Amino acid sequence: MSKARNLADLGNVYDDGALSNRNLIINGAMRIHQRGGTTSITSTALYTLDRFKGAVGGSYIVGADITQDSDAPDGFSKSLKVDITSTSTPATSNNFLIEYRTESQDMLHLDYGSPTAKYLTLSFWVKSNKTGTYSFAILHHGKTRNWLSSYTIDAADTWEYKTILIDPDTSTAFDDDAEVAFRLNWHLSTGPDDLVAAHAWAASGDYQSVTGQVNLCDSTSNYWQITGVQLEVGDTATPFEHRSYGQELALCQRYYVKDVGETLPGPYVDSGGPVGASAYANWMLPVDMRAGPTCTFSVTNITSYSTRKSNKRAISFLGTATGTAYINSWTADAEL
């Protein structure tokens, strides 16, 4: 890229009012994977790498494994990879996609619902063995508004950089709360009833794809990978904003926390009493979560246990010991 182009891009960023904190996507470089391992998708939507989920619609039964992969383009170390494990053909309004959800109060500066609503630019790196037309859609959650476009994978097994310009919605504002605003959807398989032409913001059906959308699920040899996801204000895609690992982890922990053993008093807590005594523990969460989380626990020698209390800053646990009691690990989930 020429020096003149670099200066022009910097000028565009300055004009749009953000030299830092311009990427509205958390974990766009796919480095944070607190859940770990492989997420197998069949008929239920599940979070995978932090902030990204595999979603299905219309009673579709798919076979797909989603993992964090070390194959990535220059400048990145990780990607989200979808591997098809069993073939399927979407009927009627069946859908399979990768979804990202934004928090509504973080979108207020876009001025949606007013004449000064701002353009957005999405950029990302993508790779697949299956070339052809793919769909990208944004749903304004709860507002019956969506926007639909497409991109093309031109060469098999090759990292390609894509940019999509998103025109503003001047008719519908965001709510000032901690609920869902945007649902960003990268479609991988779509039934014939949900294939339509690309369109600007409109009151249209959820989970639609453009006509010509490929069916990634038609072969167990198929895969699809993505990384470097950036959503920013303005009509120009700027270089990816790399945040430190610590910054990115803290942003992710607003929505999901797993077994932070160093947080006081930490897991592996002895009940401190005989059989039948109360087994209890309290944790301060590493960051304020989006909402009071739903908690899960892995325990040893504890029965009848439950979350005694949880809020955005702390959780507490209470159970009954049947021996020397331990809380081996736990999760706190406040996902959108």
Steps between C-alpha positions, in 0.01 A plus 500: 500500500638844408588769754238726342232235552608450862470872562159508333377214719632675810314815394177303461539355848565845645197644323284222644617592849688186606875435499453220755208292625361511149435126466149426627574124494645325805740211430507566127848342482355180655770477768269453801343157540406459866268204434780316320485184294251426222142620484283252308192657341195292410169677567575740787677838493818493710774750577842387382798735498418792725217725369441282191238226476388233260127548436234290327144584404187341362550161671810441289718204604862557405831339585778749559798534734619849588854545633773756553759440228862614467466547124466875443609772254809714557464715810268256679563184702153348535177451307154354559461186290178316404550139387200314353471156660179374337321613185159670493282686253302798631125491434239776529640752752792294636812699586852448633724797574762660721358783711638790705283716727571860604379672815244774438650775718830460311327594173340830604774711340390372157194731526269246340144624468614853409609685183859497630522119523848381410638265237680188620772297333550130569829332412624145557724223368331182380611165358318191371544213260150579366499802269194701405248744645456540876263726691552752777200645682434734793185466708395789724383275779140548608440777247397286198771672295779334306761564233637245253807484276741243359865429443679250278770248580692500175786255556490172692721454806621860489467778758307789342431846645141626471340837571129582511355853522183518710269795445334649810146439621348846549162369617567280804699595811684280748378447853723636777546171685719191534294282264562392141530765230652345187516134405774468238454183297740322264277246322634157404186309397149631427171345392319613182224690684760738648686582178432860393671790326749710693330803654550809713337538842146363485237316700580156362531145631773383736789281385467577129778446247557626149394289205796283402623436856720191504416198716814441706331192649494302174831320564697383801810633322375856535631757747474877556729724704489862610717746693591869511137604538465878534187715503567873506333834443556652157517401136862376501648176633808586705775261617385255767515641852704253704434520871717332763403151613415636846270768358322254276456245781351763732253608231397137448459444874217752509297221337662173612750399769649155549684376810707806590699320767690808613186700581439504877447262658533284189372149432619189683345637821494266800162499676681535832252274678389140555270292282163671482645846553434783259748525214519857386718738302490855368672650197552852380472494122796632298286769332145627531292263290222611267237361740479268796641178354368146486756283678609137466730311738713187495521363856640220710318364809225761486128437452191720477712791384386816323592856427407679821534843353636659183523851366716680251796519738494187714359150538457272800443127533333285765478122529520211744826314558516120483872491573790735448328735258645680203372724223719389213394753238216731406363722226300821501295571187341836414503464120259698285 
